[in-house]
Amino acid sequence: MVADPKGTARAFVAELLAALGDRLRSALLYGSVARGEAVSGVSDINLLILVDRVDAGLLRVGSPLARRWAKAGNTAPLLMPWDEWRRASDVFAVELADMKDAHVLLQGPDPLDGLVVDARALRLQAEREIRGKMLQLREGLLLTAEKPEEVGRLLLTSLPSFATYLRAVLRLSGRTPPARTEATVRDAAELVGGDAAAFLRLWEARVRRHPLRAQVDHPSVTGYYALIERVADYVDQLPEAEKK
C-alpha cells in the first residue's frame, strides 16, 4: 500500500471520472483505509465503483486505468451498476455493514443511504463465508505444513477476512464492533468463549510487518484456528428464528 492511500484512491477516481464522465455514478472507499487501520505495504485500498451499467464500451474505456491500478499493487475495485448494487445489497450484508461503519465517499451520492443491513442475510452470509474461509485455510495448511515461512504468510494473509467475520458476529449478537480490530478480537473471543491471544499475536505481527515462521502445531496456529472454529460454531448455533 502507498504512503497516502486516500490520496491515491481519490486520484484514481478522478481519472475514472475524466474517462467515464457521468457514467460514473458513485465511488466509495472502505476497508482498513477508511477505518484508519491500514498497514503500509500490506493493506489493500478497497473501492466500490458504481456506474450506470457495465457494457463493452465502459470496459474498454476503464480497462487501461484498472490495469495500471492493479499493476501498482492495488486490489481491483468492486465494479457494479448502481441499480444492481441497490437490489443486491442483501447479498453483501457483511460488506454493507462494514461500509456503513467506516467509509469515505469519493464521488457522487452515497450508495449506502437508505440501505439497511438485514440480520438474517448477515447471518447466512457470515456462516457461509466463515466455513468457506476455514476450508481454504485447512487446504492451505495441508499444502504448507512442512514450510514454516509459507504457513506464516498464509496466516497473516487470512487475518483481515476473519477480522471482518468477527465484526459480523458481534453485530449478530446485538453489539457494535469497536473501531479497532484488537478490541474487536477480544470482544468476539469473549462472546464465543474463545481465547483471543493467538489471533492478537498474529495481528500484531501483521501491523508491525514482521515476517512469520510457524509450525502447524505452534500455539499461534492452533490457537488461531481454535478461535475461528468457535466463531463458526457460534454462528451455526444461533437461534433458529435468526436463520430463516
C-alpha positions in Angstrom: 0.0 0.0 0.0 1.2 3.5 -0.8 2.1 6.2 1.7 -1.1 8.2 1.0 -3.9 5.6 0.3 -6.7 8.1 0.5 -5.0 10.4 -1.9 -4.2 7.5 -4.2 -7.8 6.5 -4.2 -9.0 10.0 -4.9 -6.6 10.3 -7.8 -7.8 7.0 -9.3 -11.4 8.0 -9.0 -10.6 11.4 -10.6 -9.1 9.5 -13.6 -12.2 7.3 -13.8 -14.4 10.4 -13.7 -12.4 12.0 -16.5 -12.7 8.8 -18.6 -16.3 7.9 -17.9 -18.0 11.2 -17.2 -21.5 10.9 -15.9 -21.4 7.2 -16.4 -19.6 7.1 -13.1 -22.4 7.3 -10.6 -20.6 6.9 -7.2 -17.3 5.9 -5.7 -16.7 4.8 -2.1 -13.5 3.9 -0.2 -14.0 1.3 2.5 -12.0 -1.3 4.5 -8.9 -0.7 6.6 -8.0 2.6 5.0 -11.4 4.0 5.8 -11.2 2.6 9.3 -7.8 4.2 9.8 -6.1 0.8 10.3 -4.2 0.4 7.1 -0.7 -1.0 7.3 1.7 0.5 4.7 2.9 -2.1 2.3 0.4 -4.7 3.5 -3.2 -3.4 3.4 -5.4 -3.1 0.3 -7.1 0.0 -0.9 -10.8 -1.1 -1.2 -13.0 0.7 -3.6 -16.6 0.3 -4.6 -17.2 1.8 -8.1 -20.8 2.2 -9.2 -21.7 3.1 -12.8 -24.8 3.4 -14.9 -24.3 0.0 -16.5 -21.4 -2.4 -17.3 -21.1 -2.8 -21.0 -18.3 -3.3 -23.6 -17.8 0.4 -24.1 -17.3 1.1 -20.4 -14.9 -1.9 -20.0 -12.8 -0.7 -22.9 -12.5 2.8 -21.5 -11.9 1.7 -18.0 -9.5 -1.2 -18.7 -6.3 0.8 -19.1 -6.9 2.6 -15.8 -7.8 -0.6 -14.0 -4.7 -2.4 -15.3 -2.5 0.5 -14.2 -4.2 0.4 -10.8 -3.6 -3.3 -10.4 -0.1 -3.1 -11.7 0.7 -0.7 -8.9 -0.2 -3.5 -6.4 -3.8 -2.4 -5.7 -6.8 -4.7 -5.5 -9.2 -4.4 -8.4 -12.2 -2.3 -7.3 -15.7 -3.7 -6.9 -17.5 -2.6 -10.1 -21.3 -2.7 -10.3 -24.2 -0.9 -11.9 -25.9 1.4 -9.4 -29.3 -0.3 -9.7 -27.7 -3.8 -9.2 -26.0 -2.6 -6.0 -29.2 -1.3 -4.6 -31.1 -4.5 -5.4 -28.3 -6.9 -4.3 -27.3 -5.2 -1.0 -28.8 -8.1 1.0 -26.3 -10.5 -0.8 -23.5 -8.3 0.5 -24.7 -7.8 4.0 -21.3 -8.4 5.6 -19.7 -5.8 3.3 -22.6 -3.4 3.7 -22.3 -3.5 7.5 -18.6 -2.8 7.4 -19.1 0.0 4.9 -21.8 1.7 7.0 -19.4 1.7 10.0 -16.5 3.2 8.1 -16.4 4.7 4.6 -15.2 7.7 2.7 -17.4 9.0 -0.2 -15.2 9.9 -3.1 -17.7 10.7 -5.8 -21.4 11.1 -6.3 -24.3 10.3 -4.0 -23.7 8.0 -1.0 -24.7 4.5 -2.2 -25.3 3.4 1.4 -28.1 5.9 2.0 -31.4 4.2 2.8 -29.8 0.7 2.9 -30.4 -1.4 6.0 -28.4 -4.4 7.0 -30.7 -7.4 7.2 -29.8 -9.6 10.2 -30.9 -12.8 8.5 -28.9 -12.1 5.4 -25.9 -11.1 7.6 -26.1 -14.4 9.5 -26.4 -16.5 6.3 -23.5 -14.8 4.6 -21.3 -14.8 7.7 -21.7 -18.6 8.2 -21.2 -19.4 4.5 -18.1 -17.3 4.2 -16.6 -18.3 7.6 -17.0 -22.0 6.6 -15.6 -21.4 3.2 -12.6 -19.5 4.5 -12.0 -22.2 7.0 -11.9 -24.8 4.2 -9.3 -22.6 2.3 -7.2 -22.3 5.5 -7.2 -26.1 6.0 -6.3 -26.6 2.4 -3.5 -24.1 2.7 -2.2 -25.6 5.9 -2.3 -29.1 4.4 -0.1 -27.9 1.4 2.3 -25.8 3.5 2.6 -27.7 6.8 6.3 -28.5 6.2 7.2 -24.9 5.2 7.0 -22.6 8.2 7.5 -19.4 6.1 4.5 -20.3 3.9 2.4 -21.2 7.0 3.2 -17.8 8.4 2.3 -16.0 5.1 -1.0 -18.0 4.9 -2.0 -17.0 8.5 -1.1 -13.3 8.0 -3.0 -13.1 4.7 -6.1 -14.7 6.2 -6.3 -12.3 9.1 -8.3 -9.4 7.5 -11.1 -11.7 6.3 -11.5 -13.3 9.7 -11.4 -10.0 11.4 -14.3 -8.9 9.1 -16.3 -12.0 10.2 -15.6 -11.2 13.9 -17.2 -7.8 13.4 -20.2 -9.5 11.8 -20.5 -11.9 14.7 -20.6 -9.0 17.2 -23.3 -7.3 15.1 -25.3 -10.6 15.1 -25.1 -10.6 18.9 -26.5 -7.0 19.0 -23.2 -5.4 19.8 -21.4 -2.6 18.0 -17.9 -3.7 16.9 -15.2 -1.5 18.3 -13.3 0.8 16.0 -10.0 -1.1 16.5 -9.5 -4.7 15.4 -7.7 -5.6 18.5 -10.7 -4.7 20.6 -13.0 -6.5 18.2 -11.0 -9.7 18.5 -11.2 -9.5 22.3 -14.9 -8.8 22.3 -15.7 -11.6 19.8 -13.5 -14.1 21.7 -15.3 -13.3 24.9 -18.7 -13.6 23.2 -18.0 -17.1 21.7 -16.0 -18.4 24.7 -12.7 -18.5 22.9 -9.1 -17.3 23.5 -8.0 -14.2 21.7 -4.3 -14.5 22.4 -3.1 -16.2 19.2 -5.2 -14.0 16.9 -3.8 -10.9 18.6 -0.2 -12.2 18.3 -0.7 -12.7 14.6 -2.4 -9.3 14.2 0.5 -7.6 15.9 2.9 -9.3 13.6 0.9 -8.1 10.6 0.7 -4.5 11.9 4.4 -4.4 12.6 5.1 -6.1 9.3 7.1 -8.8 11.0 7.7 -11.9 8.8 6.3 -15.0 10.5 7.6 -18.6 10.6 5.3 -21.1 12.3 5.0 -24.9 12.6 1.4 -26.1 12.2 1.5 -27.3 15.8 2.7 -23.9 17.2 0.3 -22.3 19.7 -0.2 -19.3 17.3 -1.5 -21.6 14.6 -3.6 -23.9 16.8 -5.0 -21.1 18.9 -5.9 -19.0 15.9 -7.7 -21.9 14.3 -9.5 -22.8 17.5 -10.9 -19.3 17.8 -12.2 -19.4 14.2 -13.8 -22.8 14.9 -15.6 -21.3 18.0 -16.8 -18.4 15.9 -18.2 -20.7 13.2 -19.9 -22.9 15.8 -21.4 -19.8 17.5 -22.9 -18.6 14.2 -24.2 -22.1 13.4 -25.9 -22.4 16.8 -27.8 -19.0 16.7 -31.5 -19.4 17.4 -33.4 -21.0 14.5 -35.5 -17.9 14.2 -32.4 -15.9 13.2 -31.5 -18.5 10.5 -34.7 -18.1 8.4 
